[in-house]
Amino acid sequence: MKRFELLIKGCCDFIVCLVLCIILFPLLIGISAAICLDSKGGPLFFQERLGKKGRTFKIIKFRTMVCNAEKIGDGLIVKDETDVRITKVGRFLRKTSLDELPQIFNILKGDMSLVGPRPPVTYHPYNGYSSYSEFAKQRFEMKPGITGLAQVRERNSASWDDRIIIDVEYVNKFSIFLDIQILMKTVFSMRYKEEYTKE
């Protein structure tokens, strides 16, 4: 039964994202232009992340910070939206989560899903897939998602260890119905959240 639901999940991911690409094309172009006019550098941000089975892939986001921001100031940590590395357009994109839109291309490529555990960078919270415990590795049994159970339950307020527990819970309890619930809660939280620390 779970294998059949995973097949449905994969088909729905592809179809939904293909439709979104067509519908959102003008918006994607507009955001890209705004980013380039606001600060030096290209509109997209690429970063290596750990995906299913620990395989490495490059996640795609709209750039919300100055170029090479990871090598400036607090590195990966963004304490709040007043971080000087965040651009004017980037602050709006982060607040509305529009910076996540390019990940639909990751889904079309087969690297990600609409719903699943968020993909960590290759060196945090642990250095590489092999450094995760056997329990934590369970979170990599499914494709990473744009949103997930940990995000709608805790946003980014929980520690990585706590999020891993929730991610493993999602993998073990996966169902199409659960995915639908998570997507609905994600849309709701996007409408009413004020600010949060991005991954």
Buried (B, 14 or more C-beta within 10 A) or exposed (E): EEEEBBEEBBEBBBEBBEEBBEEBEEEBEEBBEBBBEBBEBEBEBEBEBBBBEEEEBEBBBBBBBBBEBBEEBEEEEBEEBEBEBBBEBBBBBBBEBBBBBBBBBBBBEBBBBBBBBBBBBBEEBBEEBEEBEEEBBBBBBBBBBBBBBBBBBEEBEBEBEEBBBBBBBBBEEBEBEBBEBBBEBBEEBBEEEEEBBBB
